[in-house]
Amino acid sequence: MSSFHKTKLGRFGENLTADMDGYVHTTIAGWMSANVDFAGERMTRKQLRNWAREQAAESRKQLAQAEEGLAEWRSE
């Protein structure tokens, strides 16, 4: 999954970092094109790419944790 709506994981997706439309992106490209509000901040292309890289890494980490919780819940 490179991008998905956080509700896809039900309650396990509630705390995932998402864009303004509720989509979680696990790739740099996903975050580069995401609907986000930088509150007037201006970023260079390099700064935006670095931000997107960090967001994607964090999203993959959060997704792994959410999927682990979901798997545990399903096995109960």
C-alpha positions in Angstrom: 0.0 0.0 0.0 1.6 3.3 -1.0 -1.4 5.5 -0.1 -4.7 4.6 1.6 -7.3 6.2 3.8 -6.6 5.7 7.4 -10.2 4.5 8.0 -9.2 1.3 6.1 -7.7 0.1 9.3 -10.6 1.0 11.5 -9.7 1.9 15.0 -6.1 0.8 14.3 -5.7 3.6 11.8 -7.0 6.4 14.1 -3.6 7.6 15.1 -1.8 7.3 11.8 -0.3 10.5 10.4 -2.4 11.5 7.5 -2.8 14.4 5.1 -5.8 16.8 5.3 -8.0 14.4 3.5 -7.2 11.5 5.8 -4.8 9.7 3.5 -1.7 8.0 4.8 1.3 7.9 2.4 4.1 5.5 2.7 6.2 6.9 -0.1 8.1 10.1 -0.8 6.1 10.7 -3.9 2.8 10.2 -2.0 3.7 12.9 0.5 5.1 15.2 -2.1 1.7 15.3 -3.8 -0.4 15.1 -0.6 -2.9 17.7 0.5 -1.1 19.3 3.4 -1.2 22.8 5.0 2.2 24.3 5.8 0.5 27.4 7.3 2.2 29.7 4.9 5.6 28.2 5.2 7.6 28.3 2.0 9.9 25.3 1.4 12.5 24.7 -1.2 12.1 21.6 -3.3 14.9 20.0 -1.4 13.3 20.8 2.0 10.0 19.5 0.8 11.6 16.3 -0.4 13.4 15.8 3.0 10.1 16.4 4.8 8.4 13.9 2.6 11.2 11.4 3.2 10.7 11.8 7.0 6.9 11.6 6.7 7.1 8.4 4.6 9.5 6.7 7.0 7.2 7.6 10.0 4.1 6.4 8.1 5.7 3.0 7.4 6.7 2.7 11.1 3.2 3.7 12.2 1.6 1.4 9.6 3.6 -1.6 10.8 2.5 -1.0 14.4 -1.1 -0.6 13.3 -1.0 -3.8 11.3 0.6 -5.6 14.3 -2.2 -4.5 16.5 -4.8 -5.5 14.0 -3.2 -9.0 13.6 -3.2 -9.4 17.4 -6.9 -8.4 17.6 -7.9 -10.8 14.8 -6.1 -13.7 16.5 -8.0 -13.2 19.8 
